[in-house]
Amino acid sequence: MRLVTFLRKGQGRIGCPAGNEIIDLSIAAPSLPTDLVGLLELGPEGMKKAELALKSASRDAFVSVDEVTYLPLIPRPPKIICIGRNYAAHAIEGGALPPSYPEIFYRGATSLIAHNDPIIRPKCSDKLDYEAELVAIVGRKAKNVAKEDGLKYVAGYSLFNDATLRDYQKKSSQWTIGKNFDNTGAFGPEFVSADELPAGADGLRIQSRLNGKVMQDANTADFIFPIDDLIAKLSECMTLEPGDVIVTGTPAGVGYVRKPPVFMKHGDICEIEIEGIGVLCNPILDEA
């Protein structure tokens, strides 16, 4: 199943993309939650009800994409957990050895934007970099999960552009400040349920493109810490909850290591694509 989060008539809703239309779940199944976290909290039964309702939806539930505005897939996730240097080639290009334990940092919800929203380059920096990333979305409460059971706790996957202010990232030994500028974390557009993809979203091609030029081109098979391992390691120290977002790291090819460096600027278009999941597209605008 595929779902998007959107704004229509002033209300946030979820629905299923269908070509140039979206099937509005709030019309197809009025008794179900109108947000993805609420739906995930109902467990497998809730997802089954949603799937059945979408398959049998009447025409009045179909809405043109021109009538809606995309929202971040989960506008305010319980947690946004980001993994640094999870592809060996990316660690090496930045002058570091591949980590022996995940490098973990957080993003805040105020940094999130949706598909088609502009990524804002702030006045204080011109070093805005792109990062194509796979997102794993937790489907149920997880604590002290064994690696072999890790994928049972993943409801689905999506896309993320972990746009980063490199100069601010380097101001501290912690990366948080460079990763949390407002309007820099593009998230969406689609939630793709885990059953539609290979186990652990393994073996999927991942790309970033800047103004149509391929900048990053790799495969999720190159993860240092695959999804099941991340669930095990994270749940050892924190309780994962439905709707938690795990942003799993970016491959080699980022802008700051290029010679000369390539940073996103006003007027650029950045696309993130992962095989089987879709395309996340955002223009770049300077802060007003």
PESULHU-V847196 format. One record per helix or strand of 3 or more residues. SS is the DSSP state (A for helix, B for strand). FROM is the first residue (numbers start at 1). LEN is the number of residues. If there is no record, write none. Layout:
# PESULHU-V847196
SS_FROM_LEN + SS_FROM_LEN
This chain:
# PESULHU-V847196
B_2_7 + B_11_8 + B_21_4 + A_25_4 + A_36_6 + A_44_12 + A_59_3 + B_62_3 + A_65_3 + B_80_5 + A_88_6 + B_103_4 + A_109_3 + B_119_3 + B_132_7 + A_147_7 + B_154_9 + A_166_4 + A_176_4 + B_185_3 + B_190_4 + A_194_3 + A_199_3 + B_205_6 + B_213_7 + A_220_3 + A_227_11 + B_245_3 + A_255_3 + B_269_6 + B_278_9
